[in-house]
Each structure stands twice: as structure tokens, then as C-alpha cells.
């Protein structure tokens, strides 16, 4: 049964920088409660915004880990499953 620690190890071993983390429902709840998730702002193209962005730039808040890895619940995964995408 994968845990938050297993997820962290998989992210660190992934051959490419992880940009998207799909989580089964139970693991998603565990990650949300871990204290490691924060809202990050992204602009067109899925690019994280910076402090220097123009005010008129459209910014979308998404739940993310590490400021750049977006997390999402995926109901097609087992409750404790996950999938990483570059």
C-alpha cells in the first residue's frame, strides 16, 4: 500500500522532472493533510508564475507540491495508487 513516503521516493527517482501527480482518492487525502501542499499560481501553458508577472496576466491557482508539481485526484486509480507525469 503506497504512502506519502513511497510517493516522495518515486518522485526523487523519476527520470524526468515531475510536473503532474495523479493520486488515488485515499492517497490524495493523505497528501492534502501532509502540510506539504500549497496553492501555486500558473499562467497560460502551465508555466508557474513569478513575482514579476504583469498584473494583467491570467493566473490560475492549483494545488501543488514544491511549487511546481500539480496534484490531482484520479478516480480511475486505486485508492492508494499514483501516477507521475513529466
C-alpha positions as CSV (number, residue, x, y, z in Angstrom):
1,X,0.0,0.0,0.0
2,X,1.8,3.2,-1.2
3,X,2.2,6.0,1.3
4,X,3.3,9.6,1.1
5,X,6.9,8.4,1.7
6,X,6.7,6.0,-1.2
7,X,5.4,8.8,-3.4
8,X,8.3,11.0,-2.4
9,X,10.8,8.3,-3.2
10,X,9.1,7.7,-6.6
11,X,9.3,11.4,-7.4
12,X,13.0,11.6,-6.5
13,X,13.8,8.5,-8.6
14,X,11.7,9.7,-11.7
15,X,14.0,10.1,-14.7
16,X,12.3,13.4,-15.7
17,X,11.2,16.4,-13.6
18,X,7.7,15.6,-12.4
19,X,5.1,18.3,-13.3
20,X,1.9,16.4,-12.6
21,X,1.0,13.9,-9.8
22,X,-2.2,11.9,-10.2
23,X,-3.4,10.3,-6.9
24,X,-6.0,7.8,-5.9
25,X,-8.6,9.2,-3.5
26,X,-7.2,8.0,-0.2
27,X,-3.6,8.9,-1.0
28,X,-4.8,12.3,-2.3
29,X,-6.4,12.9,1.1
30,X,-3.2,11.9,2.9
31,X,-1.1,14.2,0.7
32,X,-3.5,17.1,1.3
33,X,-3.2,16.6,5.1
34,X,0.6,16.3,5.0
35,X,1.3,20.0,5.2
36,X,3.4,19.9,2.0
37,X,0.6,21.1,-0.3
38,X,0.1,24.8,-1.1
39,X,-1.7,26.8,-3.8
40,X,0.6,27.8,-6.6
41,X,-0.2,30.2,-9.5
42,X,0.2,29.1,-13.1
43,X,-0.2,31.0,-16.3
44,X,-1.0,30.0,-19.9
45,X,0.9,27.0,-21.0
46,X,1.0,25.6,-17.4
47,X,4.0,27.7,-16.5
48,X,4.4,28.7,-12.8
49,X,4.2,32.4,-12.4
50,X,6.8,34.6,-10.8
51,X,6.5,37.7,-8.6
52,X,7.5,39.9,-11.6
53,X,4.4,38.9,-13.7
54,X,2.3,41.6,-15.0
55,X,-0.9,42.3,-13.0
56,X,-3.0,41.7,-16.2
57,X,-1.5,38.2,-16.7
58,X,-4.2,35.5,-16.1
59,X,-3.1,33.3,-13.2
60,X,-4.8,30.1,-12.2
61,X,-4.4,28.7,-8.6
62,X,-3.7,25.0,-8.4
63,X,-2.8,22.7,-5.6
64,X,0.9,21.9,-5.8
65,X,3.8,20.3,-4.0
66,X,7.2,22.0,-4.3
67,X,5.6,25.0,-6.0
68,X,5.7,23.3,-9.5
69,X,4.3,19.8,-9.2
70,X,0.5,19.9,-9.5
71,X,-1.5,17.3,-7.6
72,X,-4.9,16.0,-8.8
73,X,-7.2,13.2,-7.7
74,X,-7.7,10.5,-10.3
75,X,-10.8,8.4,-9.5
76,X,-9.6,5.7,-12.0
77,X,-6.6,4.8,-9.8
78,X,-6.8,2.5,-6.8
79,X,-7.4,4.5,-3.6
80,X,-3.7,4.3,-2.7
81,X,-2.3,4.5,-6.2
82,X,-0.4,7.2,-8.0
83,X,0.9,8.1,-11.4
84,X,3.6,10.7,-12.2
85,X,3.8,12.7,-15.4
86,X,6.7,14.8,-16.7
